Amino acid sequence: MAWIQKRLAAYAAAAENPLATGTSVTLMGRPFRLEQAEEAGFTDDTLLLPKNEPNPKRAIAAACRLLAKEAFSQRVSHFAPLLGIASEKLGKITISGVNCRWGSCQAAGGDLEFTWKALFCSSRDLDYLTVHELCHIKHFDHSRSFWQAVESLIPDWRECRERMREVSRQLAVQGWRPTQ
């Protein structure tokens, strides 16, 4: 019973976190200050929220899409060669706002899709997510060979997956929906 009360209190606190300019949000395991700007963007430690978007969550989503594109592009460029995936096997990288999964892979064309909401996970968890999706280019299943390939670069993948499940639960409590 105490565990449930503790969990509910943590979710309630997370749901009350204001998304106002000047506050911060934790992305990739580090704080990003929220500031308004003419257009969505980001710097090393700031999310630039478009002034013309009155909905704070949509403003954050706009900036996070740009940050996610860069973060996942860098990770794909880093991990693909380590998995023996030639650049011509890679397709486009798409950033979406889906709520039902962190990422997906179209093995035939090598297209990868990630949700910007994955940025709420740690940097290590994003590494796992990237490697997971890249491994689907070689193994379009969750076979033993697939998991061995994942584990070759991310030996702690089980812990990463569990942390991501917890982040998913927190995002649901905070009211992030697929359309945001």
Secondary structure, 3 states (H helix, E strand, C coil): CHHHHHHHHHHHHHHCCCCCCCCEEEEECEEEEEEEECCCEECCCEEEEECCCCCHHHHHHHHHHHHHHHHHHHHHHHHHHHCCCCHHHCCCEEEECCCCCCEEEECCCCEEEEEHHHHHCEHHHHHHHHHHHHHHHHCCCCCHHHHHHHHHHCCCHHHHHHHHHHHHHHHHHHCCCCCC
